[in-house]
Amino acid sequence: MLGAAFQNLGGTLKYETTEAKLPILLKLGSAYKVMDNWTTALDVVFPEDNSPNVGLGTDYVHKINEDMSLAGRLGYNSRTLKVGGFSGLSFGAGLNFRMALLDFAWTPMGDLGSTFKISAGLKF
């Protein structure tokens, strides 16, 4: 799978009387199914006002039974390298039970500490 996107073409950000041009972004991405339950992905972002950054990730789904599956995720993003300390990697897990989804992710941000993300969803 391949994808590309341009963002912020011709846009401006306005706050009261101050106006600024939004930076144009070019995003390129690809994904590859290693096996039916294992996918890898690569994203490259070229911001107009900054240096390019790379994101790499993988997702493995283990089917427990017909109604339930567990997912393990690992990712790397070069955008957070300037933070210092242990950063750039992210770890996650997910549980899918029939229509319900529950996902958790941990991203260390070096000297800034850690971020934890939890999401819940329904499929219908």
Disulfide bonds with the S-S distance in Angstrom:
none
